[in-house]
Amino acid sequence: MTSFLTQRAHVHDARLPLGRRHSALRTCITLFAPYGLRATYHHLTLSAAIPRQLEADPDALVRAVDELHQARVLWRVRAEEYAAHRRAEKRAGRRAVPEPRP
């Protein structure tokens, strides 16, 4: 199993072929897709302006993976806050979840 951060490093590695870097970006999206797989890829394609011919703008892959990474960092912070909140509720004897998901 590969990690998000490892694949992110591959996207940033300019020594790798563009196809491999693009594949690493797609793997990052499979590991963290906040809008769903296709919608997340579509969003990143538009926001980072990834061209059809990657040679035209190889830095677009870096912009895309950095945006995805920033979203993942925010999501992880929120998930950790939620987990800490739930642990405190369980210690207090409240096992049922009043709000199923944040």
Backbone hydrogen bonds, N-H to C=O, Kabsch-Sander energy under -0.5 kcal/mol:
donor,donor_aa,acceptor,acceptor_aa,energy
7,Q,3,S,-2.1
8,R,4,F,-2.5
9,A,5,L,-2.0
10,H,6,T,-1.6
11,V,7,Q,-1.9
12,H,8,R,-1.8
13,D,9,A,-1.0
14,A,12,H,-1.0
16,L,13,D,-1.4
21,R,17,P,-2.1
22,H,18,L,-2.7
23,S,19,G,-2.2
24,A,20,R,-2.0
25,L,21,R,-1.9
26,R,22,H,-2.3
27,T,23,S,-2.1
28,C,24,A,-2.2
29,I,25,L,-2.0
30,T,26,R,-1.8
31,L,27,T,-1.6
32,F,28,C,-1.7
36,G,33,A,-1.3
40,T,36,G,-2.4
41,Y,37,L,-2.1
42,H,38,R,-2.7
43,H,39,A,-2.6
44,L,40,T,-2.6
45,T,41,Y,-2.5
46,L,42,H,-2.0
47,S,43,H,-3.1
48,A,44,L,-2.4
50,I,45,T,-1.7
54,L,52,R,-0.9
56,A,53,Q,-2.1
57,D,54,L,-1.0
60,A,57,D,-1.7
61,L,58,P,-1.1
62,V,58,P,-0.6
63,R,59,D,-2.3
64,A,60,A,-2.3
65,V,61,L,-2.5
66,D,62,V,-2.3
67,E,63,R,-2.0
68,L,64,A,-2.3
69,H,65,V,-2.4
70,Q,66,D,-2.4
71,A,67,E,-2.1
72,R,68,L,-2.2
73,V,69,H,-2.4
74,L,70,Q,-2.0
75,W,71,A,-2.4
76,R,72,R,-2.7
77,V,73,V,-2.0
78,R,74,L,-2.2
79,A,75,W,-2.7
80,E,76,R,-2.3
81,E,77,V,-2.2
82,Y,78,R,-2.3
83,A,79,A,-2.4
84,A,80,E,-2.4
85,H,81,E,-2.3
86,R,82,Y,-2.6
87,R,83,A,-2.3
88,A,84,A,-2.1
89,E,85,H,-2.2
90,K,86,R,-2.5
91,R,87,R,-2.3
92,A,88,A,-1.5
93,G,90,K,-1.5
94,R,89,E,-2.6
95,R,93,G,-1.1
